[in-house]
Amino acid sequence: MADKTKKKMGILVGGGPAPGINSVIGAATIHAELAGVEMVGIQDGFEWLMEGDLSHTQPLATKDISRSHFRGGSIIGISRANPTKKEELIDRCVQSLQRLNVDKLVTIGGDDTGFSAYKLEQKSKGQISVVHVPKTIDNDLDLPAETFTFGFQTARHVGVEIVKNLMVDARTTHRWYFVIAMGRKAGHLALGIGKSMGATLTLVPEEFPSGRLALKTIVDTLVGAIVKRLSDGLRDGVAVLAEGLVEKLDEVDLADLPEIERDAHGHIRIAEVNIGEILKAQVHARLKEFGIKATIVAKNIGYELRCCDPIPFDMEYTRDLGFYAARHLLAGGTGALISIQNGKFKPIPFGEILDPQTGRTRVRMVDVTSDGFRTAAAYMIRLRKPDFDDAQALARRAATAHLAPDEFKRQFSHLIEAGR
């Protein structure tokens, strides 16, 4: 007969899917089992714990997770349920875990799930040890440089395959593709895909650090790239755009967009804002002013990347993360984000990943001052200072837009910023 008082380890997944989740679950389960500790799979993130419903759990053993690390998705489900919205929800989560005899918990997720893990660990007052495994295809958790969130490399790999095919189609059919890549705040995925594939240009929100971003700035950047390509005799192109650009848009422009939904954490459901189609219509209208016709196709990629099978990098990486998460808990560790730096396990205390101004977990943004970004930017086709300073180049761009050089400069020179 099972010992109902024996303490257990629990594991849950929050946020959105990312390749490698099952690897973390599997490795943590195997390590717990070898240590003689029962693993409890908590289904659908914090959703049922918040309600005090204990029926959505399942015991996990090696036989349950064997070979699951090959596959995408999550064998215990996932949700964006947010227990930090109300104090009583965190209280109920603690109580639910105690009723399950869980005194050690592995959470898998991004910055919001990490914050929930931090608050839960605090609320339990030492009764529940909690560690967090950083997961997101956005790569935007505040880890040390060159330390990726798991799932990012697989998402980039699959995204590159998609964009590669679109680039061939664009060249073959003489059209433009506006590819919207997932990334709620940061542009790591868009830049990773665009730079790897040598896309015509990539736009990320980090390029516009101060104030709000006018929709016209994005539209004119795209129009300028189309005009520049046309003036060089090329009618095709692929622009990779980070969906996080939506959150930078001026509120006046946002007010003109279709109804905006928000998730449980209060974030705009930017995946529901069809920014690709909006930009397509706006760019078409702007090009029409110059008597230019172009075929443009808007394509969102993101959902195709989240549940694909992990590539070997993420398969190995996530097995290590799951192993270290369980090992740290079994060794008495708590209150830490699990990381591997320079090949060595290093727990990062929750307090070190919090933004002191907001009290929330910090978000890692693309460093637009880095040599990596500058290299990517150097190969992009977009209007730059030399296009306006060089009389011949300016005349060629202006003629393509059926404008006098001075008028072309007047309409597009706002795109030029110091250092760009």
Secondary structure, 3 states (H helix, E strand, C coil): CCCCCCCEEEEEEECCCCCCHHHHHHHHHHHHHHCCCCEEEECCCCCCHHHCCCCCEEEECHHHHCCHHHCCCCCCCCECCCHHHCHHHHHHHHHHHHHCCEEEEEEEECHHHHHHHHHHHHHHCCCCEEEEEEECCCCCECCCCCCCCECHHHHHHHHHHHHHHHHHHHHHHCCEEEEEECCCCCCHHHHHHHHHHCCCEEECHHHCCCCCECHHHHHHHHHHHHHHHHHCCCCCEEEEEECCHHHHECHHHHHCCCCCCECCCCCECHHHCCHHHHHHHHHHHHHHHCCCCCCEEEEEECHHHHCCCCCHHHHHHHHHHHHHHHHHHHCCCCCEEEEEECCEEEEEEHHHHECCCCCCECECCCCCCCHHHHHHHHCCCCCCHHHHHCHHHHHHHHHHCCCCHHHHHHHHHHHCCCCC
